[in-house]
Amino acid sequence: QVQLVESGGGLVQPGGSLRLSCAASGSIFSIVPMVWYRQAPGKERELVATITSGGTTNYADSVKGRFTISRDNAKNTVYLQMNSLKPEDAAVYYCRGGAIWGKGTLVTVSS
């Protein structure tokens, strides 16, 4: 069964950077779009970035120019490079591939 495992979250100061990873087990990874979401306390889950199997990307307006999604099909891994982080970026970040969700990784942005 395919599983997704996120990593790379942590505490970072405003203006800092983090790179999240989402490692997939299973062979479907290379043929499905991969999506990063986030959910802050008391807020609804929101889509952050998507990447198709061919590498086409799309971003939420709130992260455009600061976040970059990428994928390495050989490693079955999708990444989210997050730069110029703001306190409002703090959330649990989840990746999704098809109907499969990871359990999330926590990002805290605070001085």
C-alpha positions in Angstrom: 0.0 0.0 0.0 1.3 3.5 -0.9 2.3 5.6 2.0 3.5 9.2 2.2 5.8 10.5 4.9 6.5 14.2 5.3 9.7 15.5 7.0 11.6 18.8 7.3 9.3 20.8 9.5 10.6 22.7 12.5 11.0 26.1 14.1 12.3 28.9 12.0 12.6 32.7 12.4 10.6 35.0 10.2 12.5 35.5 7.0 14.1 32.1 7.2 13.8 29.0 5.0 12.8 25.4 5.3 12.6 22.5 2.9 9.9 20.0 3.3 10.1 16.5 1.9 7.4 14.0 1.1 8.6 10.5 0.5 6.3 8.0 -1.2 6.4 4.3 -1.2 4.9 2.6 -4.1 5.1 2.9 -7.9 2.2 5.3 -8.4 4.3 8.3 -7.4 5.6 9.1 -10.9 2.2 9.2 -12.5 0.1 11.3 -10.1 0.0 14.9 -9.3 1.4 15.7 -5.9 0.0 18.4 -3.7 1.1 20.2 -0.6 -1.5 21.5 1.8 -1.3 23.3 5.1 -3.6 23.8 8.1 -3.1 26.3 10.8 -4.8 26.0 14.2 -8.4 27.1 13.9 -8.3 27.4 10.1 -9.4 25.3 7.2 -6.9 23.2 5.3 -5.6 25.1 2.3 -3.9 24.1 -0.9 -0.3 25.5 -1.1 1.2 24.0 -4.2 0.8 21.3 -6.8 3.0 19.6 -9.3 1.9 17.3 -12.1 3.8 14.2 -13.2 5.2 16.3 -16.0 6.5 19.0 -13.7 3.8 21.7 -14.2 3.4 23.7 -11.0 0.8 25.9 -9.4 0.8 27.9 -6.2 -1.5 29.6 -3.8 -1.3 33.4 -4.2 -0.1 33.7 -0.6 3.1 31.7 -1.4 3.9 32.7 -4.9 7.4 33.8 -5.3 8.5 32.4 -1.9 7.7 28.7 -2.2 8.9 26.2 -4.8 7.5 22.7 -5.3 9.6 20.1 -7.1 9.7 16.4 -7.5 12.3 13.7 -8.0 10.5 10.8 -9.5 13.6 8.6 -9.2 13.5 9.1 -5.5 9.7 9.1 -5.2 10.0 12.3 -3.3 8.3 15.7 -3.6 9.8 18.8 -2.0 8.5 22.2 -0.9 11.2 24.8 -0.6 9.9 27.6 1.6 11.8 30.9 1.7 11.0 34.3 3.3 8.8 32.5 5.8 6.2 34.6 7.6 4.4 33.9 10.9 1.3 33.3 8.9 3.0 30.4 7.2 3.0 28.4 10.4 0.9 25.3 10.1 1.0 21.6 9.7 2.0 20.8 6.2 0.6 17.7 4.4 1.3 16.1 1.1 -1.2 14.3 -1.0 -0.9 12.0 -3.9 -4.1 10.7 -5.4 -6.2 9.6 -2.5 -3.3 9.1 -0.2 -2.4 11.7 2.5 0.6 11.9 4.7 0.4 12.6 8.4 1.9 16.0 8.2 4.9 17.9 9.5 4.7 21.0 11.7 6.2 24.3 10.7 6.5 27.0 13.3 7.6 30.5 12.3 8.5 32.6 15.3 11.2 34.8 16.7 
